Amino acid sequence: MAAGEKSFGFIGAGAMGSALMRGIVQGDLVKAGSVFASDPDKGRLQEIVAELGINPVKDNGEVLEKADVVVLAVKPQVIEEVLEPLKGKWSPKQLVISIAAGISLQKLESYIQGAPVIRVMPNTPCLVGAGAAGIALGSRAGEEEGKLAQELFAAVGEAFIVPEDLLDAVTGLSGSGPAYCYLFIEALADAGVQEGLPRPIAQRLAALTLLGAARMVLETEKHPGELKDMVTSPAGTTIAAVSVLEKRAFRGTVIEAVRAASRRSREMAEKG
């Protein structure tokens, strides 16, 4: 069944939950009247209600009563506190999608008995409709549920179905990846300022450069190395810069950073 034919419930109306609600309502994937949300911060909940016209509910139990698809948009440290009172209240006809980082499908399914469960690792660019997410299906979730989850996250970016044991790699690459990009943008802008550019212009040039390069990769579907060669003229400015980056192990450092984040994600999941 398509997303537009279902009702959606959000347990949590924070930054990511609100971004998903905006994506599906403003993208006409789901009517506002078919979206229900709860949040302990009533002021925050009323803000998204006023913005989108969705339905506030009194508690998490009412979300379950109203929704075909329930999105757990809560922080991992409160997941047990949220799920414990809901034990035995789930319907096998519901789909549960969790974006609580590091909470395994096995743990989620121990609380959510009967209903199919999906775990998603999104990233913060979902807030501006340019997210990247990994989706892992639980033991009771099939192809239809996976497609529905992809449809939901397509409203705020793009999502890929992977085995759960690869979600740590997704975390290290795209989950934490925006931070690496921000560091690079900041460094590019600092260099521009050092060369005499005004800070606002340098920062915008840096951000637009990353945005444009990313679009080139996505829209041409060429290998990044091929696109790099297109910019790199013999004895020119770009090869001089690339030579410095290679000497300083730029690519190797990025690879190690992603692997370090992935390892840390695994450690946190094991402790949780």
N, C-alpha and C positions, 0 to 999 in steps of 0.2 A: 504494500500500500504506500502511496506517495505521501511525503511529509505534509502536504497541504490538506490531506484528508484526516490528519491526526491532531489531537490536542497535546500541547507541550506544557510541562510543569518544570519550573526551575527552583531547586532548593539552593538558595544563595543568589543574591542580586548584586554581587560585587562587580569589579571591573570586567572579569571574563564572562560571568553570567550575563551581565548587562550588554556586553558586546555581542554575544550570541543572540540575545533577544532583539537587539537592533538589527542585526543581520537578517534574521528570518522574517521580521515584521516589515522593515523598510525595503527588503528585497522581494516582498510579496510572496514569500515561500509559505507563510502561515498568516492567517488573519489575527489581528491583535486580540480579538475576542476568544481565540482558541489558545491563548497563552496565559498561564497562571504562575505566580511566583510568591515565594515566602522568603523572609530574611529577618534576622533578629534586630537589625537596624531599620526601624520603621521609617525613619526619615529618608534613608537611601532608597528603600523600596518605593516610597511615594514619589520620589524623583523620577524613577523609570516608568512608573504608572502614569504620571503626568505627561512624560515625553512621548510614550508609545501608545497609551490607552489600553495596556494589558490589564489583567485581573489580579489584584492582590488577594491573598488568602491569609487566614488567621494563623495557620501553623503548617508544618510539614506533612502532617497526616492528611490535611485537606488537599495538598498537592497530589498525593497518591489517589485520592478519590476522584479528582478532576481530570488527570492527565493520562494519555496513552503512552507518552514518552516522558520520562523523568530524567532531568539533567542534574547531577550532583555537582554543583559549582561551589564547593566549599574547600577550605584549606585542609590539608591532610591531617593536621593535628586534632581536628574536631570531628573527623569522619566517624569514629566509633560513637561519640556522643550523639551524632545525628542519626546514625543507622540503628542503634540499639532499640530506641522506642518504636521503630517502624517494623521490627521483626514480626513476621507472620501477616503483615498487611499488604504485601505485594501480590499482584495478579500475574499469572503466567502469560497473560496477553499484553502486559506492559513491557516496554523496553527501557532499560536503565543505562544511562551514559554517564560515566564518571570522568571528571577532569581533575580529580584530586591526585596530585603528583606523588608517585612512589607507592601508592596503595594498590597491591596486586589484585588480579582478578580472583584469585583463590580466596583472599580475605573478603573482597566485596561479595562474592557468591555465598560465603558463610553467613552473611547477614541478610542478603537478598535472595531468599530461597524461592525457586519456582520461576522467577522472571529472568529472561535473558539479560546479560550484562555486557557492556562494552566499555573499554578503558581508552581514553584519549589523552595524548600529550600535545596540547596546542602551544603556541608561543604568543608573546605580547603583541606582535603586529596584527593579530586578530582584532585588536582594538581599533585599527584603521582599515579593516577589511582586506588586509594583505598577509594573512597568517599562513603558517605551514604546520600541519599536524600529522601525527602518527596515530593510527587506530588499531587496537588489538581486540579481537573477538573472544568473548568468554565461551565456556563449554556449551552453553545453551543458545548462543547467538549464531545465526547462519548468514547466508549470502544476502537475504532480504534485509536483515537488520543492519548488516554492514553497509549496504547501499544507502539506507536511510541515514545512518550516521555520517556518511560521506556527503550526502545531500545537505545535512544540517551544517557541517563545517565548510562546505563550499560557499555558504552565505557570507563567510568571513575570511575566505582564502582558498586553500587547497588541502586535501587530506589524502593520506595513503594508508592502505591496510597492510599491516606487517605482523609477524608473530610477536607475542608479548615479550619474548626475550630480546627483541631488537628495539624496544621502546627506550632502553637506556641509551642506545646509540642515537635515537631520535632526540632524546633529551640533550645529549652532548653536542649534537650538530645544530638542530634548529631550535630546540627549547632554550638553550643557553646562547645560541649563536648570535642573536641580536646584540648582546653585550660586546662580543668581539667586533661586530660591525661598528658599534658606537665608538669603541676605542680607536678603530681605524679612521673613522670620520673625524674624530677629535684630533688625531695625529696629523691627518692631511690638512685640516684647518690651521693647526698650530704652525705647520710648515709654511702655509700660505701667508700667515701673519708675519712670520719671520722674514719672508721674502718681500714684505711691504704691503700686502693686501689688508684692507679693513676687515676686522673680525666677522661682521655679518655677511660680507660677500664671500670670504674664505669658507665659512661654515656652510653656506648655501651651495657654493661650488662643490665642496667635498661631498655633501649629501646627494646632490644631483648626479655627481659622477658615479657613486655607488648604485643609485637608482637606475641610471641609464645603462650601466654595465650589466646589471641584473636583468633588465629587460632585453638586452641584446642576447644574453644566454638563453632566456626563456623563449623569445620570439623567433630567433634564427635556428635554435636547436643545434648550434654548432658547439664543438668542444671548446671549453674556455681557453685551452692552449692555442687553438686556431684563431680565436678572436684576439688573443694577446699578440700573436704574430702579425695580425693585420695592422696593429698600432705601432709595431716595433720596426722602424726603418733602420737600414744599415747605418751604423756609426751615428745614430740620432740620439735624441734626448731620452726616449723611452728605454732603449737598451742600456743606457748609462744608469738609469734608475733601477731597472730590473737586475742588473749586475750587482748593485749594492744589496738589494733584497736577497738575492741568492747567496751572497757571501755571508749574510747575517742569518741564514737558515730560516727565512720567512715561512716557506711552505712547511718545513719540518716542525717549526714552532707551533703553527696553527694545527697541524695534525696532532701533536702532543697535547695541545690545549683541549681539543675535542675529546681525545681519549681520556684525559684526566677528568673531564666533566662526566663522561660516560661511566668511568669507574666509581666516581663519587655517587652517581645516581644509583648504581647497583648496591653500594654500601648502605645508602640511606634506605633503600627498599628492604634490604636484609634486616636492618635494625627495626624497621616498621612492622 
